């Protein structure tokens, strides 16, 4: 990784920049299509949840990469929806009215009822987002972001976690495979990966 890039917990002063970067780099997702204001609220909510993590790679004072994850994806989703408040929900409804095509994306994502098991036990921990600015790819930034999230998981006693990514995202799939993730399933144009974390 470039020497001038540092990794740390995302602070409140950088949330809006991080949300704009998320929209720019993961524009296909439902949350991205709802816009940077919505994602700002999502990140604010995640940072309030003790079992969730949002980290960033910084070049100077500017985020150039983001990673987020949670110990229990279903529980975190419920809590985030609760923490969005009436302004957050009003924004979602406004976006759905202005862009009816978002309903299709929402329905597609809601059908992705992922249930992952390892040795008969459910795996609840999830990497919810990983992105790097297009100008800073192939420099080890994503690898370092994954490592920081895994340190967070290990501190919570988590040994396995999962993620999903569009099957058409060949670059992401290749990165995850090189990073030790194993493909668990593929359905609805989405690939689910599982990874076991080893203590370094």
DRENLUMSE-932596 format. One record per residue: residue number from 1; residue in one letter; chain; x, y, z of N, C-alpha, C in turn. Coordinates in steps of 0.1 Angstrom, whole numbers, padded with zeros to 4 digits. Example, Ala and Ser with C-alpha at 12.3 -4.5 7.8 and 13.67 -1.06 7.14 Angstrom:
  num  residuo  cadena   n.px   n.py   n.pz  ca.px  ca.py  ca.pz   c.px   c.py   c.pz
    1        a       A   0132  -0057   0078   0123  -0045   0078   0132  -0033   0078
    2        s       A   0128  -0022   0071   0137  -0011   0071   0129   0000   0079
END
This chain:
  num  residuo  cadena   n.px   n.py   n.pz  ca.px  ca.py  ca.pz   c.px   c.py   c.pz
    1        x       A   0008  -0012   0000   0000   0000   0000   0009   0012   0000
    2        x       A   0004   0023  -0007   0012   0035  -0007   0014   0041   0007
    3        x       A   0026   0046   0009   0030   0051   0023   0021   0062   0027
    4        x       A   0016   0070   0018   0008   0082   0022  -0006   0079   0025
    5        x       A  -0011   0066   0024  -0024   0063   0027  -0025   0057   0041
    6        x       A  -0034   0061   0049  -0036   0056   0063  -0051   0051   0064
    7        x       A  -0052   0041   0073  -0065   0035   0076  -0070   0038   0090
    8        x       A  -0082   0043   0091  -0088   0045   0105  -0103   0044   0105
    9        x       A  -0108   0044   0116  -0123   0045   0118  -0128   0058   0111
   10        x       A  -0139   0056   0104  -0145   0068   0098  -0151   0077   0108
   11        x       A  -0146   0090   0108  -0151   0100   0118  -0163   0108   0112
   12        x       A  -0170   0115   0121  -0182   0122   0116  -0179   0133   0106
   13        x       A  -0167   0138   0107  -0163   0149   0098  -0160   0145   0083
   14        x       A  -0159   0131   0081  -0157   0126   0068  -0168   0118   0062
   15        x       A  -0179   0117   0070  -0190   0108   0065  -0196   0113   0052
   16        x       A  -0198   0126   0050  -0204   0130   0037  -0195   0127   0025
   17        x       A  -0182   0129   0027  -0172   0126   0016  -0173   0111   0014
   18        x       A  -0173   0103   0024  -0174   0088   0023  -0187   0084   0015
   19        x       A  -0198   0090   0019  -0210   0087   0012  -0210   0090  -0003
   20        x       A  -0204   0102  -0007  -0203   0105  -0021  -0194   0095  -0028
   21        x       A  -0183   0091  -0021  -0174   0081  -0027  -0181   0068  -0029
   22        x       A  -0189   0064  -0020  -0197   0051  -0021  -0206   0052  -0033
   23        x       A  -0213   0063  -0034  -0223   0064  -0046  -0215   0064  -0059
   24        x       A  -0203   0070  -0059  -0195   0070  -0072  -0190   0056  -0075
   25        x       A  -0186   0049  -0065  -0180   0036  -0068  -0189   0024  -0068
   26        x       A  -0200   0024  -0060  -0209   0013  -0060  -0223   0018  -0064
   27        x       A  -0224   0025  -0075  -0236   0031  -0080  -0247   0021  -0082
   28        x       A  -0244   0008  -0084  -0255  -0001  -0087  -0264  -0005  -0075
   29        x       A  -0259  -0003  -0063  -0266  -0008  -0052  -0278   0001  -0048
   30        x       A  -0288  -0005  -0041  -0300   0003  -0038  -0297   0015  -0029
   31        x       A  -0288   0013  -0019  -0285   0025  -0011  -0278   0036  -0018
   32        x       A  -0269   0032  -0028  -0262   0042  -0036  -0272   0050  -0045
   33        x       A  -0282   0042  -0050  -0291   0049  -0059  -0301   0058  -0051
   34        x       A  -0302   0056  -0038  -0309   0065  -0030  -0302   0078  -0027
   35        x       A  -0288   0078  -0030  -0281   0090  -0030  -0272   0092  -0017
   36        x       A  -0263   0102  -0018  -0253   0104  -0008  -0259   0108   0005
   37        x       A  -0270   0116   0005  -0277   0120   0017  -0282   0108   0025
   38        x       A  -0288   0099   0018  -0293   0086   0024  -0281   0078   0030
   39        x       A  -0270   0077   0022  -0259   0069   0027  -0252   0076   0039
   40        x       A  -0252   0089   0039  -0247   0096   0051  -0254   0092   0063
   41        x       A  -0268   0091   0062  -0276   0086   0074  -0273   0072   0077
   42        x       A  -0271   0063   0067  -0268   0049   0070  -0254   0048   0077
   43        x       A  -0244   0055   0072  -0231   0055   0079  -0232   0060   0093
   44        x       A  -0240   0071   0095  -0241   0077   0109  -0248   0066   0118
   45        x       A  -0258   0059   0113  -0264   0049   0120  -0255   0037   0124
   46        x       A  -0247   0033   0114  -0238   0022   0116  -0227   0025   0127
   47        x       A  -0223   0038   0126  -0212   0042   0136  -0218   0042   0150
   48        x       A  -0231   0043   0152  -0237   0042   0165  -0239   0028   0170
   49        x       A  -0238   0018   0162  -0240   0004   0166  -0227  -0002   0170
   50        x       A  -0226  -0007   0182  -0213  -0012   0188  -0208  -0024   0180
   51        x       A  -0216  -0032   0174  -0212  -0044   0167  -0211  -0041   0152
   52        x       A  -0210  -0029   0148  -0207  -0026   0134  -0195  -0017   0133
   53        x       A  -0189  -0017   0121  -0176  -0010   0119  -0177  -0003   0105
   54        x       A  -0172   0009   0105  -0170   0016   0092  -0156   0022   0093
   55        x       A  -0147   0018   0084  -0134   0023   0083  -0131   0029   0070
   56        x       A  -0121   0037   0069  -0118   0044   0057  -0103   0045   0054
   57        x       A  -0099   0045   0042  -0085   0047   0038  -0084   0062   0034
   58        x       A  -0074   0068   0039  -0073   0083   0037  -0060   0086   0030
   59        x       A  -0062   0095   0020  -0050   0102   0014  -0051   0116   0019
   60        x       A  -0042   0119   0028  -0043   0132   0035  -0056   0132   0043
   61        x       A  -0065   0142   0040  -0077   0143   0047  -0089   0138   0039
   62        x       A  -0086   0131   0028  -0097   0127   0019  -0099   0112   0019
   63        x       A  -0111   0106   0021  -0113   0092   0020  -0111   0087   0005
   64        x       A  -0103   0076   0004  -0102   0070  -0010  -0106   0056  -0010
   65        x       A  -0111   0051   0002  -0116   0037   0003  -0124   0036   0015
   66        x       A  -0134   0027   0015  -0143   0025   0026  -0145   0010   0028
   67        x       A  -0146   0006   0040  -0150  -0008   0044  -0161  -0007   0055
   68        x       A  -0171  -0015   0054  -0181  -0016   0065  -0185  -0030   0067
   69        x       A  -0188  -0033   0080  -0192  -0047   0083  -0199  -0047   0096
   70        x       A  -0205  -0058   0099  -0213  -0059   0111  -0212  -0074   0116
   71        x       A  -0213  -0075   0129  -0213  -0089   0135  -0226  -0097   0132
   72        x       A  -0237  -0090   0130  -0250  -0096   0127  -0257  -0088   0117
   73        x       A  -0257  -0092   0105  -0263  -0084   0094  -0278  -0082   0095
   74        x       A  -0285  -0092   0099  -0300  -0090   0100  -0303  -0080   0111
   75        x       A  -0296  -0082   0123  -0299  -0073   0134  -0294  -0058   0131
   76        x       A  -0283  -0057   0124  -0278  -0044   0121  -0288  -0037   0111
   77        x       A  -0293  -0044   0101  -0302  -0038   0092  -0315  -0033   0099
   78        x       A  -0320  -0041   0108  -0332  -0036   0116  -0328  -0023   0124
   79        x       A  -0317  -0023   0130  -0313  -0012   0138  -0310   0001   0130
   80        x       A  -0304  -0001   0118  -0302   0010   0109  -0315   0016   0104
   81        x       A  -0325   0007   0101  -0338   0012   0096  -0345   0020   0107
   82        x       A  -0343   0015   0120  -0349   0022   0131  -0342   0036   0133
   83        x       A  -0329   0036   0132  -0321   0048   0134  -0322   0059   0123
   84        x       A  -0327   0055   0111  -0329   0064   0100  -0338   0076   0104
   85        x       A  -0348   0073   0112  -0357   0084   0116  -0367   0088   0105
   86        x       A  -0375   0097   0108  -0386   0101   0098  -0379   0108   0086
   87        x       A  -0369   0116   0088  -0362   0122   0077  -0356   0112   0067
   88        x       A  -0350   0102   0073  -0345   0091   0064  -0355   0084   0056
   89        x       A  -0366   0080   0063  -0377   0073   0057  -0384   0082   0046
   90        x       A  -0385   0095   0049  -0391   0105   0040  -0382   0105   0027
   91        x       A  -0369   0105   0029  -0360   0105   0017  -0361   0093   0009
   92        x       A  -0362   0081   0015  -0364   0069   0008  -0377   0069   0000
   93        x       A  -0388   0073   0006  -0401   0074  -0001  -0401   0084  -0012
   94        x       A  -0394   0095  -0010  -0393   0105  -0021  -0385   0099  -0033
   95        x       A  -0374   0092  -0030  -0366   0086  -0041  -0374   0076  -0048
   96        x       A  -0382   0068  -0041  -0390   0057  -0047  -0401   0063  -0056
   97        x       A  -0406   0075  -0052  -0416   0081  -0060  -0410   0088  -0073
   98        x       A  -0398   0093  -0071  -0392   0100  -0082  -0385   0090  -0092
   99        x       A  -0381   0079  -0087  -0374   0069  -0095  -0381   0055  -0093
  100        x       A  -0392   0053  -0099  -0399   0040  -0097  -0390   0027  -0100
  101        x       A  -0380   0029  -0109  -0371   0018  -0112  -0364   0013  -0099
  102        x       A  -0363   0021  -0089  -0356   0016  -0077  -0364   0005  -0070
  103        x       A  -0377   0005  -0072  -0385  -0006  -0067  -0380  -0020  -0071
  104        x       A  -0376  -0021  -0084  -0371  -0033  -0089  -0358  -0037  -0082
  105        x       A  -0349  -0028  -0080  -0337  -0030  -0073  -0339  -0035  -0058
  106        x       A  -0349  -0028  -0052  -0353  -0031  -0038  -0358  -0045  -0037
  107        x       A  -0367  -0049  -0047  -0372  -0062  -0047  -0362  -0073  -0049
  108        x       A  -0352  -0070  -0058  -0341  -0079  -0061  -0333  -0081  -0048
  109        x       A  -0329  -0070  -0042  -0321  -0071  -0030  -0328  -0078  -0018
  110        x       A  -0341  -0076  -0017  -0349  -0082  -0006  -0350  -0097  -0008
  111        x       A  -0349  -0102  -0021  -0350  -0116  -0023  -0337  -0123  -0020
  112        x       A  -0327  -0116  -0018  -0314  -0122  -0014  -0313  -0125   0001
  113        x       A  -0322  -0135   0004  -0322  -0139   0018  -0311  -0149   0020
  114        x       A  -0299  -0144   0024  -0287  -0151   0026  -0287  -0158   0039
  115        x       A  -0285  -0171   0039  -0283  -0179   0051  -0271  -0187   0049
  116        x       A  -0260  -0184   0056  -0247  -0191   0055  -0245  -0199   0067
  117        x       A  -0240  -0211   0066  -0236  -0219   0077  -0222  -0224   0075
  118        x       A  -0215  -0226   0086  -0202  -0233   0087  -0203  -0243   0098
  119        x       A  -0201  -0256   0094  -0201  -0267   0104  -0214  -0267   0112
  120        x       A  -0225  -0264   0105  -0238  -0264   0111  -0242  -0252   0119
  121        x       A  -0233  -0242   0120  -0236  -0230   0127  -0238  -0218   0118
  122        x       A  -0248  -0210   0121  -0250  -0199   0112  -0239  -0189   0112
  123        x       A  -0236  -0183   0101  -0226  -0172   0100  -0233  -0159   0098
  124        x       A  -0233  -0151   0109  -0241  -0138   0108  -0232  -0126   0104
  125        x       A  -0219  -0127   0107  -0211  -0115   0104  -0210  -0113   0089
  126        x       A  -0209  -0100   0085  -0210  -0097   0071  -0201  -0085   0068
  127        x       A  -0194  -0085   0057  -0188  -0074   0051  -0199  -0067   0043
  128        x       A  -0203  -0055   0046  -0215  -0049   0040  -0211  -0040   0028
  129        x       A  -0199  -0035   0028  -0194  -0026   0017  -0179  -0026   0017
  130        x       A  -0173  -0027   0005  -0159  -0025   0003  -0157  -0018  -0010
  131        x       A  -0150  -0006  -0010  -0148   0001  -0022  -0136   0009  -0021
  132        x       A  -0130   0011  -0033  -0118   0020  -0034  -0120   0029  -0046
  133        x       A  -0115   0041  -0044  -0116   0051  -0055  -0109   0045  -0067
  134        x       A  -0114   0047  -0079  -0108   0042  -0091  -0094   0046  -0093
  135        x       A  -0090   0058  -0088  -0076   0063  -0089  -0067   0056  -0080
  136        x       A  -0072   0048  -0070  -0063   0042  -0060  -0064   0026  -0060
  137        x       A  -0069   0020  -0070  -0070   0006  -0071  -0057   0000  -0074
  138        x       A  -0056  -0013  -0071  -0043  -0021  -0073  -0031  -0016  -0066
  139        x       A  -0034  -0009  -0054  -0023  -0004  -0046  -0023  -0010  -0032
  140        x       A  -0031  -0020  -0030  -0032  -0027  -0017  -0042  -0021  -0007
  141        x       A  -0049  -0011  -0012  -0058  -0004  -0003  -0070  -0013   0002
  142        x       A  -0076  -0020  -0008  -0087  -0029  -0004  -0082  -0040   0005
  143        x       A  -0070  -0045   0003  -0065  -0056   0011  -0063  -0051   0025
  144        x       A  -0058  -0039   0027  -0056  -0033   0040  -0070  -0030   0047
  145        x       A  -0080  -0026   0039  -0093  -0023   0045  -0099  -0036   0050
  146        x       A  -0098  -0047   0042  -0103  -0060   0047  -0096  -0064   0059
  147        x       A  -0083  -0062   0060  -0075  -0066   0072  -0080  -0059   0085
  148        x       A  -0083  -0046   0083  -0088  -0038   0095  -0102  -0043   0099
  149        x       A  -0110  -0047   0090  -0124  -0052   0093  -0122  -0065   0100
  150        x       A  -0113  -0074   0095  -0111  -0087   0102  -0105  -0085   0116
  151        x       A  -0097  -0075   0118  -0092  -0073   0132  -0104  -0069   0141
  152        x       A  -0114  -0061   0136  -0126  -0058   0143  -0134  -0071   0146
  153        x       A  -0136  -0079   0136  -0143  -0092   0138  -0136  -0100   0149
  154        x       A  -0123  -0102   0147  -0116  -0110   0157  -0117  -0105   0171
  155        x       A  -0118  -0092   0173  -0120  -0086   0186  -0133  -0089   0192
  156        x       A  -0143  -0093   0183  -0156  -0096   0188  -0158  -0112   0188
  157        x       A  -0147  -0119   0186  -0148  -0134   0187  -0154  -0140   0174
  158        x       A  -0153  -0133   0163  -0158  -0138   0150  -0147  -0145   0142
  159        x       A  -0150  -0157   0138  -0140  -0164   0130  -0144  -0166   0115
  160        x       A  -0156  -0164   0112  -0161  -0165   0098  -0170  -0153   0095
  161        x       A  -0170  -0148   0082  -0179  -0138   0078  -0182  -0140   0063
  162        x       A  -0193  -0134   0058  -0197  -0135   0044  -0199  -0122   0038
  163        x       A  -0200  -0122   0025  -0203  -0110   0017  -0210  -0114   0004
  164        x       A  -0217  -0105  -0002  -0222  -0108  -0016  -0218  -0097  -0025
  165        x       A  -0217  -0101  -0038  -0213  -0091  -0048  -0220  -0095  -0061
  166        x       A  -0223  -0086  -0070  -0229  -0090  -0083  -0220  -0100  -0091
  167        x       A  -0226  -0110  -0096  -0219  -0120  -0104  -0211  -0113  -0116
  168        x       A  -0217  -0102  -0121  -0210  -0096  -0132  -0198  -0088  -0129
  169        x       A  -0196  -0086  -0116  -0184  -0078  -0111  -0172  -0087  -0110
  170        x       A  -0166  -0089  -0122  -0155  -0099  -0123  -0143  -0094  -0115
  171        x       A  -0140  -0081  -0115  -0128  -0076  -0107  -0130  -0079  -0092
  172        x       A  -0142  -0076  -0087  -0144  -0079  -0073  -0143  -0093  -0069
  173        x       A  -0149  -0102  -0078  -0149  -0116  -0075  -0134  -0121  -0075
  174        x       A  -0126  -0117  -0085  -0112  -0121  -0085  -0105  -0116  -0073
  175        x       A  -0107  -0104  -0068  -0101  -0099  -0056  -0104  -0107  -0044
  176        x       A  -0117  -0111  -0043  -0122  -0118  -0031  -0115  -0132  -0031
  177        x       A  -0115  -0139  -0043  -0109  -0152  -0044  -0094  -0151  -0040
  178        x       A  -0087  -0141  -0045  -0072  -0139  -0042  -0071  -0137  -0027
  179        x       A  -0081  -0131  -0020  -0080  -0127  -0006  -0085  -0138   0003
  180        x       A  -0087  -0150  -0002  -0090  -0161   0007  -0105  -0164   0009
  181        x       A  -0114  -0157   0002  -0128  -0160   0002  -0132  -0172  -0006
  182        x       A  -0141  -0179  -0002  -0146  -0191  -0010  -0160  -0189  -0014
  183        x       A  -0163  -0191  -0027  -0177  -0190  -0032  -0186  -0200  -0026
  184        x       A  -0197  -0195  -0020  -0206  -0204  -0013  -0218  -0207  -0022
  185        x       A  -0223  -0197  -0029  -0235  -0199  -0037  -0236  -0187  -0047
  186        x       A  -0244  -0190  -0057  -0247  -0180  -0068  -0261  -0181  -0072
  187        x       A  -0269  -0170  -0070  -0283  -0170  -0074  -0287  -0155  -0076
  188        x       A  -0297  -0153  -0084  -0302  -0140  -0087  -0291  -0130  -0091
  189        x       A  -0282  -0134  -0099  -0271  -0126  -0104  -0262  -0121  -0092
  190        x       A  -0262  -0128  -0081  -0254  -0124  -0070  -0245  -0136  -0065
  191        x       A  -0233  -0134  -0062  -0224  -0144  -0056  -0222  -0141  -0042
  192        x       A  -0223  -0152  -0034  -0220  -0151  -0019  -0207  -0158  -0016
  193        x       A  -0198  -0151  -0009  -0185  -0156  -0005  -0185  -0157   0010
  194        x       A  -0177  -0167   0015  -0174  -0169   0029  -0159  -0169   0031
  195        x       A  -0155  -0164   0043  -0141  -0164   0046  -0139  -0167   0061
  196        x       A  -0129  -0176   0063  -0125  -0178   0077  -0113  -0169   0080
  197        x       A  -0113  -0163   0091  -0103  -0154   0095  -0093  -0162   0104
  198        x       A  -0080  -0160   0100  -0069  -0167   0108  -0062  -0156   0115
  199        x       A  -0059  -0159   0128  -0051  -0150   0136  -0037  -0148   0130
  200        x       A  -0033  -0135   0128  -0020  -0133   0122  -0009  -0133   0132
END
